[in-house]
Amino acid sequence: MESNVSGAMNLVMLFESDFVAPGRAVLTGRRLSHIRQVHRAAVGDELRVGLLQGQIGSAVIERMTEREATLSLVLNEAPPAPLQVTLILALPRPKMLKRCLGMVAEMGVKRLYLINSVRVEKSYWQTPWLQPEKIRESLLLGLEQARDTLLPEVRLRPRFRPFVEDELPGLIQAGPGLVAHPAAPDFNSLGAVPPITGPSLICIGPEGGFIPYEVERIRSAGCRPFSIGARIYRVETALPLLLGKLFI
């Protein structure tokens, strides 16, 4: 049978536990549904696949039933290069968090710190979307969309001051640190910040931005403030805007 390559589709993620033999994997559950409903694939079709934390390649569907799909595959390509950026993000509202996590993975960020701020409500830290399995689920969806396999590292820091004073200075030693916030004094324009090609760090506040005290503490840790203009963006808008302009 002539193979139908789903070249425009996103990646099907594989795990070590999927392999039943070298070069052969069996998928069930969500990924089987994705193959059937999104890729609309059938036996003999070719898919883009990738092994979590490993290489990317292609797979041919050898057998498919209502319960499982058997793939014959070759993994021989490296995943996309990651962004060399550590992202510090004030914890978004729960309904935004899932989208932001997927976006972080999709854009190639590999180290994310979710931190507290005065404008982050205490209830946000109780959301089920901060459970490790939920974070992983959101990240995997972003990786599949971007055809990436390298899972970002996500760390939770619910106490602002200890993080900024004890950890942040060490995180920015490898490259420049930036803090974006619409109301901070003496901001430089975004146009004055050149594209960044090496290791770096960027802090993004909650909607409405960090309060002046927080901006000053972040500045004291070594981050340079800058503005993206007069408009106030939602976190899910500011995130791709900043990463796209500065790092991609």
Residue pairs with C-beta under 8 A, 6 or more apart in sequence:
1 43
1 44
2 44
3 44
3 45
3 46
3 60
4 41
4 42
4 44
4 45
4 46
5 45
5 46
5 58
6 39
6 41
6 45
6 46
6 47
6 48
7 48
9 38
9 39
9 47
9 48
10 38
10 48
10 144
10 145
10 146
10 147
11 48
11 49
11 50
11 56
11 143
11 144
11 145
11 146
11 147
11 148
11 149
12 27
12 31
12 34
12 35
12 39
12 47
12 48
12 49
12 50
12 59
12 144
13 31
13 49
13 50
13 51
13 52
13 140
13 143
13 144
13 149
14 25
14 27
14 49
14 50
14 51
14 52
14 73
15 51
15 52
16 51
16 52
18 25
18 26
18 27
19 25
20 26
20 70
23 72
23 73
23 74
24 62
24 70
24 71
24 72
24 73
25 49
25 59
25 70
25 71
25 73
26 68
26 69
26 70
26 71
27 35
27 68
27 69
27 71
28 67
28 68
28 69
32 64
32 67
32 68
32 69
35 41
35 47
35 61
35 64
35 69
36 64
39 45
39 47
41 47
41 61
41 64
42 61
42 64
43 61
43 62
43 63
43 64
44 60
44 61
45 60
45 61
46 58
46 59
46 60
46 61
47 58
47 59
47 60
47 61
47 71
48 56
48 57
48 58
48 59
48 147
49 56
49 57
49 58
49 59
49 71
49 73
49 75
50 56
50 57
50 75
50 79
50 143
50 147
50 148
50 149
51 75
51 149
52 140
52 143
52 149
52 151
53 149
53 150
53 151
54 75
54 149
55 75
55 76
55 77
55 78
55 79
55 149
56 75
56 77
56 78
56 79
56 147
56 149
57 73
57 74
57 75
57 76
57 77
58 73
58 74
59 71
59 72
59 73
59 74
60 71
60 72
60 73
61 69
61 70
61 71
62 70
62 71
62 72
63 69
63 70
64 70
79 147
79 148
79 149
79 150
80 108
80 146
80 147
80 148
81 108
82 108
82 109
82 110
82 150
83 107
83 108
83 109
83 110
83 243
83 247
83 248
84 175
84 197
84 198
84 199
84 200
84 247
85 109
85 111
85 196
85 199
85 200
85 201
85 202
85 243
85 247
86 111
86 112
86 113
86 171
86 172
86 199
86 200
86 201
86 202
87 104
87 109
87 111
87 112
87 113
87 201
87 202
87 204
87 243
88 113
88 115
88 168
88 171
88 201
88 202
88 203
88 204
89 100
89 104
89 112
89 113
89 114
89 115
89 203
89 204
89 235
89 239
90 114
90 115
90 116
90 117
90 119
90 120
90 204
90 205
90 206
90 210
90 235
91 97
91 114
91 115
91 116
91 117
91 120
91 124
91 125
91 206
92 100
92 124
92 206
92 235
92 236
93 124
93 207
94 124
94 127
94 129
96 234
96 235
96 236
97 124
97 127
97 129
97 130
97 138
98 129
98 134
98 138
99 236
100 235
100 236
100 239
101 112
101 129
101 135
101 138
101 139
101 142
101 154
102 138
102 139
102 141
102 142
102 145
103 142
103 236
103 239
103 240
104 112
104 139
104 142
104 152
104 239
105 138
105 139
105 140
105 141
105 142
105 143
105 146
105 148
105 151
105 152
106 142
106 143
106 145
106 146
106 148
107 146
107 239
107 240
107 243
107 244
107 248
108 146
108 148
108 248
109 152
109 243
110 150
110 152
110 153
111 152
111 153
111 155
112 152
112 153
112 154
112 155
113 154
113 155
113 156
113 157
113 163
113 171
114 130
114 154
114 155
114 156
114 157
115 157
115 158
115 160
115 163
115 164
116 125
116 157
116 158
116 159
116 160
116 163
117 160
117 205
117 206
117 210
117 211
117 214
118 160
118 211
118 213
118 214
119 205
119 206
119 207
119 208
119 209
119 210
119 211
120 206
125 156
125 158
128 134
129 135
129 138
130 156
135 154
136 151
139 151
139 152
139 154
140 151
142 148
143 149
143 150
143 151
157 163
157 167
160 214
160 217
161 217
164 214
164 217
164 218
164 221
165 217
165 221
168 177
168 218
168 221
168 222
168 223
169 221
169 222
171 177
171 201
172 201
172 221
172 222
172 223
174 199
175 196
175 198
175 199
175 200
175 201
176 196
176 200
176 201
176 224
177 200
177 201
177 202
177 203
177 221
177 222
177 223
177 224
178 193
178 200
178 201
178 202
178 203
178 223
178 224
178 225
178 226
178 246
179 202
179 203
179 205
179 210
179 215
179 218
179 219
179 223
179 224
179 225
179 226
180 202
180 203
180 204
180 205
180 225
180 226
180 227
180 228
180 238
180 242
181 187
181 205
181 209
181 210
181 215
181 225
181 227
182 208
182 209
182 227
182 228
182 230
182 231
182 232
183 208
183 209
183 212
184 209
184 210
184 212
184 215
184 219
184 225
184 227
185 212
186 225
187 225
187 226
187 227
188 224
188 225
188 226
188 227
189 226
189 227
189 229
190 226
190 227
190 228
190 229
190 245
192 226
193 226
193 246
195 245
195 246
195 247
196 246
196 247
200 246
200 247
201 223
202 242
202 243
202 246
203 210
203 218
203 223
204 235
204 238
204 239
204 242
205 214
206 235
207 232
207 234
207 235
208 232
209 215
209 232
210 218
215 225
219 225
228 238
228 241
228 242
228 245
233 241
